[in-house]
Amino acid sequence: MNGKDKKDKIDKNNSKDKTIWPFYYEDIREEFLSLPESLEKCIDNYFFKEGKELIHHIQEVLPKLQFSHVVFIGNTFNFFASAIPKHVLMTEKEGVPFTWESIEVTEFYDYFLPKERNESTLYIFISKSGKSRLLKNAIEQLHILNIDPNLIWLVTNNVKSPISPFCGNIFPIHVDSEIVLSSKSFPHTIIVLYFISQILLGKDPISDENHSKIMNFISELKDYRIIEPTQTQVLVDFLGQDFKIVYVISRDPISEASSKLLALNANSFIGAMCEGISLGLFFHGPFQIFERKQINTQIKCIMIGAYEKDETEKETLPRLMELIRQRAGSMALISNNKQLMKKFQDESKIIVVNFESYFTPLAPIFHSFIFSSVLLRISLNKGLIRSHKNK
């Protein structure tokens, strides 16, 4: 067997075990890194174009609506993004004149869809496509019950969705295109849901102050691109090639949105077991089954978005991270928390990837921006995606 025949045989054998993405590494990486410019287009629309008129219209209509409860409904990354208004409403110092909850669309359809007319609830559906079967059926049911369309809002990239006529207010997320689902639509949805949370609180989401904060945030994303190759390699080296499961550990609702999405993406990108889990659930679950006497290097733990809430956290969080490190051998930290990072700057077994951004409601955008490139690089290393260099 000559060299070429041997290579062809190896390629055929590999193809039986791997599903190769029909896209190239460089194209997807370029899509990931172009996120700041994509967000700028969305921001431009809401601050200076049609979106501005939409927000002014809703601000006029809102006082006339007599709702006492708000429900955010979506699936997968749309559902995860609903953590942003949850965070904004939970941290509102002036109090909130209504109750709220986030419900996954299947659960909503099976258990929460009303059977009779009730106009005390504002329904906010989140769907990039705007045409999933359960979403369509749920909104049609609300229409059959003669629910005021102004109490049915839709966040979508498809303003001409079949169920659009049943929705009183439609918020476009303005995604031109994306190779990988959620790479742009998740960040864009977060921006729009942040606007909605501000509207619900009677604030102006498109104030000069908000515009300045968001544009600064986008500039911080652009700045990160300079160090992205180095930071990505740090995390790729940390994960290695022989890991069996990755735990992405969150500390609060904001980082929980990130951990759930990144775990879902890891399952898709690299075909590895990955779980997004809160710190509390981690200690009462996976942590308990770690080998107490033998370090398991095939289990990787990444703490994400570890924001300090009070003085107690300054001591508690490092202590808990050290416990994880002792069981797992090492762990990684993705955070903008300078005090926390300073504690571990000389600790070789805790890998720190820092980013400069302090606009908390948009933090999951940054987490995704960082970790998606890591997953993409690992998929390339595992031969799950092709490179233009290998054409």
N, C-alpha and C positions, 0 to 999 in steps of 0.2 A: 504493500500500500504506500503510494507516494505521499509527500507532505500535504498536497492540496486535498487528496481524498481523505486523509486523516482529519484535516481541519473541517471538511464538509460533514464528516461523520459526527464530530464533536458538536458542531453547530446544530445538527439535526437532533442529537440527543438532548442538548440544552433546551431546544425549542419545545421538547415534550414536557419539560419541568417548569418552564418560565413562559409567562405571557408578556411579550414585548410590546411596550406602548407604541402606538402608530405615530408618535410625534418625536421630535428631536429634543435632546437635553437643552441645547442652546436656545431654542425657540421658547420653551417653557420658562427657562430662567429669565429670559428677556421679558416675558409677560409678568412674572413675579416682580421683577425690579422696576417695571414701569408703573407700578401701582400709584406712586405719588402724582404722576401726571394724569392718571385716570381719575383720581379723587378730585383733582383740581377742576376737571370738567363738571363733575357733579356739584361741587361747591359753587362754581360759577353760575350754574343754572338756578340754584336756590337763592342765591344772594342777588343776582342781577337780571334774571330772565323769567321764564314762565313759572318757575318754582316760587319765586317771590310773590307773584300774584296768587298762587295757590295757598301759600301760608297766610297771606292777608285775608283771603276769603274764609279760611277755617277759623281764624281769630275772630271774625265777625259772627260766624255761625255758632261757635262753641258755647257762648253764654246762654243760648236759647235751648241747648240740649240738656235734658234733665236726667242725666245718668249718675249713678252712685257707685258704679263698678266698671272697671276696665279689664278686658281680657286680651292678651297678646297670644296669637295662635299661629304656629308654623311647624315645619318639620326640619330635621337635620340642622344644617347651619342657619336656616331661618329661625328655628326655635332657639338655638344657642344665642343668636344675636339679641333675642328679647331680654337677655340679662342686662343689657345696657339701660333701657328705661327702668328696669327693676332697681338697678343701682342708683339711678338718678332720683327715683321716687323715695327709695329707702333713706337716702342721705339728705333729703330736703329738710332744712331746718325750720321752715315756716309751717310745716305740716301739710298734709295732702287731704283734700275734701272728698276723696273717694277711695274705695279699696281696689286692689288690682291683683292679677295673677297671670302667670304664663302657662299655657297648656299646649302640649304636643297635639298636632292636628288629629291624629288617629284617636287619641284619648278624648279630645273634645267632641269628635263626631260620635263616638260610641257612648259617652257618658254625660256630656255637658250640653249637647245641642238642645235648645229649648223646644218644648212640645206645644207651647202656647205663647201668645204674644206677651212680651215683657220689654218695655222700653227703658228699663233702669240700667241697662248694660251697654257699654260701647265696645264693639267687636273690632279688633285690629288684626287683620289677617296679613301674614308675611309669606310671600311666595315669589321667587324669581320669575318662574314661568307664568304664574297666574292661571294655570289650567290643570293642576293636579286634580285627580278624581274626587278625593275626599274634600278638598277645598271647594271645588265646584258644587258638590252635593250639599255641603254645609251652608254655603251662601244662598243657594237656591232655596233651602229650607227656611232660612230667615226671611227671604223674599215672600215665600208662600204664607208666612205668618204675618205679613204686612208690617214688618219691622221698618221703622224710618230709615231710609237709605243713608241719611246723615250719621246714623249710628253704626254704619258698616264701612270701615276704612280698609284700604288695600295698599300694601307696600309691595311693589312689583317692578320688574323690568319690562313687563308686557302690558302697556296701558290699554291695548285693544284686546285684552283677554275676553273670552266668552262671557265671563261673569262681571265684567266691568260695568255694564248698565245697572247692575243691582247694588253697586257700591257708590255711596254718596261722595266719597273723597278718595282719590287715587294718588299715591305718592310714587313717582318714578324714581328708580335708583340710578338710572343713566349709565348702564354698563354697555359699552360698544360691543365687545366680544371678549370671550375668555376660552382658552384651551382647556384649562382645568376648572371644573365647576367649583365655585366658592372663592377662587383666588382673588377675584375682584368683587363679585356680588356680595360676599360676606362683609368686607370693609365698607362698601357703599351702603349696604343695608344698615350697618351700625351708625353711619352718619345720619341717615334719614330717621332712624329710630331715636337718635339723640334729639333731632329737631322736634319730633313728635312729643317726646317727654317734656321738652321745654314749653311747647304749646299747651299741653295738658296742665302745666303748672301756672299758666297765665303769663308766661315770660315770652320775650321776643327771641326766637331762635336765630334770627338773622340780624342781630344787633352788630354794631361795629366791634364790640368786645369779643363776641363769639367768632366773628370772622378772623380777627387777629389771632385768637387761640388756635383755631383750626389750621390757619395758614402756617403758623409756627410749628404745629404738629407735623404738617406735610413737609416743611423744611427739615425737620428732625429726621423724617424718613429718608429724605434725600441725603442727609449727612451720613446716615448709617450705611448707605450704599458704598461709601468710601472704604469702610472697614469690614464690609460684609464678607468678602472672601476669607479673611483671617478668622473672623468670628464663626463663620460656617465651619471651617476646618477644625476649630476647637471642639465644636459639638460632634462633628463626624468622628473625630479621633476618640472622643469620650464614649460614644456609643459602640464603636468598633464594628466587627463583622459577625461575632458569634453570640450576640444577645438574643434571648428568647422572648422577653417581654419588657416593655417600657411603661413605667407609670409616670404620667404627667400630672403633677400634684398642684392643686390650686389652694388658695387661702381665702378667697372672697368671691362674691358673685361675678365680678368682672373677670378675674382670672379663671373662674370656672367655665365661662363661655369659651375662653381660649383653650383650656385643657380638653374640653369635650370635642371641639373642632379638630385640634391637632391630633388627638387620638384617632378620630375618624379618618383623617387624612393619612395617618401613618398606616392604618390598615389597608388603605387603597394604594398608597404610593410604594410601600416597601414590602407589603404582604407579611407584616409582622404583627404579633399581638401587642396592642397598645391600649391602655385604659386611662381615660381622664377621670380623676378622682379628687375629692376634697381632702385636705390634710386630716381632718377628723375621721373620715371614713377610712382613709388609708391606715391610720394607726389602729383602728378597730377591725381591720380586715387584712389586707396583704402583709402588713408589717408583722402580724402575729404568726404567720406561717414561714417567715424567713428562717433560715437555718441560724440558730443562736450561736453555735460554736464554729460554723464554717461559712466563710464569706462566699456569696454566690455572685460571681462576676457576670453571669448571664441575665441577671435582673438589673435593669437600669432605672434610676429615679431622677426625674427632672422637676425641680420646684420652679413654678412660673408665677411672675407678677406678685412677689411677696411684699406687699405694701404694709407699712407699720401703721396700726390704728391708734395705739396709745403707748404709754411708757412701758406697760407690762410686756407688750409684744417685743420690745427691744431685747429682752432677755429670753422670753419663751421661745420665739421662733428659732434663733440660733441653737438653742438647746435641743429642740425637736429635730432640726436638720442634722445635728451631730449624731443623734440616735439613729437616724436613717443611714447616715454615712457609715456608722459602725457595723450595721447589718449588711448593707449593700456593698461595702468596700469603698465606694466613691459615689458622688452624686453631682448633678449640675444645677446651677441656679441661673435663671434668666430674669433679670430684674433691673429696675431703675432706682432701687433703694440704695443710696450711697452708704448709709450707716451699716446696712446689712452686708454689703459687698466689702466694706472695709474690714469687717470682722473676719472675713475669710480670705483676704488678699494673700496671706502667707500660708494658707492651708492647701497643700497640693492635691488633696483628695476631694476637694470641693471645687469643681470647675465653674468659674464665673463668666457669664456673658452679660455685659451691661449695655444699656441703651439710655440715651438722654431724651426723656420726654416725661412731662408731668401733667398732662391733660388726661386724667384718670378714665373718664367715660370712653375714650377712644383707645385705651391701652390694648384691647384684644387685636386691634389692627396691627399694632407693632409686634405683638407676640407672634401673630401669623406670618408677618413679613420676615421675621427672623427664622422661624422654625421650618417654614415651607421650603426654603432653600436648602436646609439641612436634609430634609426628607428627599428632595430631588437629587442631591448629590449621592445619597446612599443608594437610591434606586439606580443611579448610573453605575456605581461601584458594584452593585449586585447583578448588573447586566439586564435590568428590567426596562431600560430605556436606551435608545441609541444616541450616538453623538455624530455630529456632522464630520468630525475628525476621522471617523471610522467608515465613512462612505466608500 
